[in-house]
């Protein structure tokens, strides 16, 4: 079994929502290491804990510059995550980047990444696809398709699945156990970038959305338990 874990920057930031929280980083590292005992694991990390492209106006910079900063933020997250995983397990962890940074990461090459996975190595991928105007949700689906993953585990900070409305604003929000790509897109559910769901639909890539803070959630999913919400072709 081969999976791709999409970890948002907020997952590494913990309750503060910004920067890096040692407790959150080590908790995620522990979950990834445990998942690697059951499956081949690739990880795409976000950079929202450093800067989101949509926040460019706050700093008086254009969107392209802000997205470049965000991509560098994903590299920071990938390197710290590699260190945390290595400190907790004997797994061989490789960081691969869509932007050249040869002193800290390998260049992302699809066949090389697949070879790493086949050898049981954890592959942490940084810098999205190396282009602005794209959130890391879309690259996570693209990489999952490229690497022939069986499904995506989307670890969300503070949300345990897909809801019909924002549970932080609506206490009566209803969580879906299972929902189709088309329903998510048509209802404008913003748990992930709509472009990511379109790509997942086109390539029939299932996405399991769950709470990153739920201890043991990844291994429970890999053992077949119904955790979080499953986004797939048929509801």
N, C-alpha and C positions, 0 to 999 in steps of 0.2 A: 504494500500500500504506500502511496506517495501523497503527501498533503502539502499545501502551502498555507502558512499562517500569516494573516495580515494583522500586524500590530500597530495601532495608531501611536503617534507621539505622546498623546495624553496617557496611554497605557504605561509609559515609562516615567511620566511626570507625577503619578500618584494623585493625591487629593489636591495638590497645589495647582495642577493643570499647566504648569510651566516648568521648564528645566528638567532636571533628572532627580528622581527620588530613589535613594539606594534600596529602600524596602521594596518599592514597586519593581525596580529593575531586577533585583534578585528573585522576586516572586515569579516574574515572567520567565526568567532564565530557568528556574526550577521546573516550570510547567513545560517549557520547550524540551529540556533535557529528558523529562519523563516521557513526552510524546515520541521522542526519538528512539525509545526502547520498543515502540510498537509500530513505527512507520518511518519511512524516509521523509525528512523534514526540510522544507525550504521556508524562509521567512522574508517577508517584505515589511520594512519598518517605515513609518511615517515620520514627519518632522514638525508636526504642529506644536510640539512643546518648545520649539525654538522660534519659528515664525511661520505663519500661514500667508500664502500669497494674497488672500483676500484682505489681509491687514495692511497692505502696502500703503494705503492712504494715511494711516496713523503715523508712518515714518517719513512721509513725503517722498517716497520712492515709487518708481513704476512697477507694474505687476511682474514684468520679466525679472527685474532685479530681486524682487521679493521671493519669487519662485526659485531663483538661483540660491538664495540664502536658505530657503526651506530644504532644497536638495542637499546642501552642505550639512544642514541639521540632521538629515537622515543618515549621513555618513557618520556623524558623531554618535548617533544612537546605535548604529550597527556595530561600531567598534566597541562601545561600552557593553553592548549586549554579548558580543563575542567573548569579552573578558569575563563577564559574569557567568556565562554558560560554562566556560572552560574551568572556572574556579569551583563549579559544583558537580562536574562530571568528567569522565575521561573522553568525551566525544571530541572528535576533530571538527572544529568549526572554521569555516571559510567565509570571509566577507568578500562579496563581489559588487563592483560599482559600475553603474551605467556611465559615469563620468570618470575620466582618467585620473587616478591618484595612486600610482603604483607603489608608493612607499607604505601605504596603509591597507590597500585592498587590491584584489585581483580584478582585471577588467571582466565585465560580464560577457561571457561567451556561452551560448546556449548549450552546446555539446559538452563543454567542460563542466558546466553546472550539473548537467545530467550525470556525467561520470562521477562527480563528487557524491551525488545522491546515491548512486548505485553502490558506492563504496561505504555507505553508511555515514557520510559526513553531513553535518548540518550546514546549509548554505544560507547566509544572511545577505540579503540584497539591498543595496543602498542607491539613492539618487533616482528612484523611479525609473523612467525610461530616458532620463537625461534631457528632457524637454520641458519648457514652461507651459503654463495654462493647463496642466494635468495634475489632478490630485493623485496620491499614491493608491487610491482605491482602484483606478483604472489599470495602472501597471501591475497591481497584484493579480488581477484577472488575466492580463496579458501574459505575465510570467507563468501563471498556473497552466494556461493553455500551452505555452511553449515547452514547459517542462513535463507535460503530460501528467499533471497531478490528477488524483481521483476527485478531490474536492478542496474547497477553501474553508479555512476556519478564520472567521472575521472576529477578532477579539476587540470588543468595544468597552470603553471606559464608562462604567456606571449604567449601562443598558444591557439587559439580559436577553435581548432578542429584538424582533421586528414588531413594532406597535402600529396601530391605526392612527395614532397621533402622538405627540411628544409626551411621554410619561412624566417628564419633569414639570410640565405645565398643566397636564390634564390627569388628575388622579384616577379618572375613570377610563383611561386608555386601555385598550384590549391588545394583548399580545397574541400573535399568530404562532401556532406550532409549526405550520407549514403554509407557504404562500408562493405563488408563481411569480416569475420574473415580470410578466405583463401586468399583474396586479400591482406590484411594487411601483412600476413605472407609471401606470395610469393613475394611481392614487397619490403620486408625488411623495412617497415615503422617503425621507432623507437620511436614512440610516447609513447609506453609502451613496457615492456619486452615481447619478442615473446612467451615465455612460458606462460605468462598470457593470451595471445590471444588463444593459443592452449587449455588451460584449459577452457576458456570461450566458445570456440567453442564446446568442448566435452560435456559441460553441458548447452549449449544454453542460456548463460547468456549475455544479451545485455549490451553494454557499451556506455555511452554517454560521449564524450570528449568535454570539454568546457574550456573557459578561467576563471580561478579562480578570476580574477580581475573584471569580468563583474558583476556589481551590479544587484542583483535580478535574476541572471541566474538560480540558483537552483529552486527557486519557479516558474519561467517561465516554466522550463522543467516539473516540477510536474503538472503544469496546462495544459500540452499538447503542449506547443509551441516548434517549431523546432529550438532549440538553439544548436550550435556546430555541431559535427558529431556523427552519430549513427553507431556503429560497431555491426553488427548482422549477422544472418545466410545468409540472402539474400540481395544483393546490389540492 
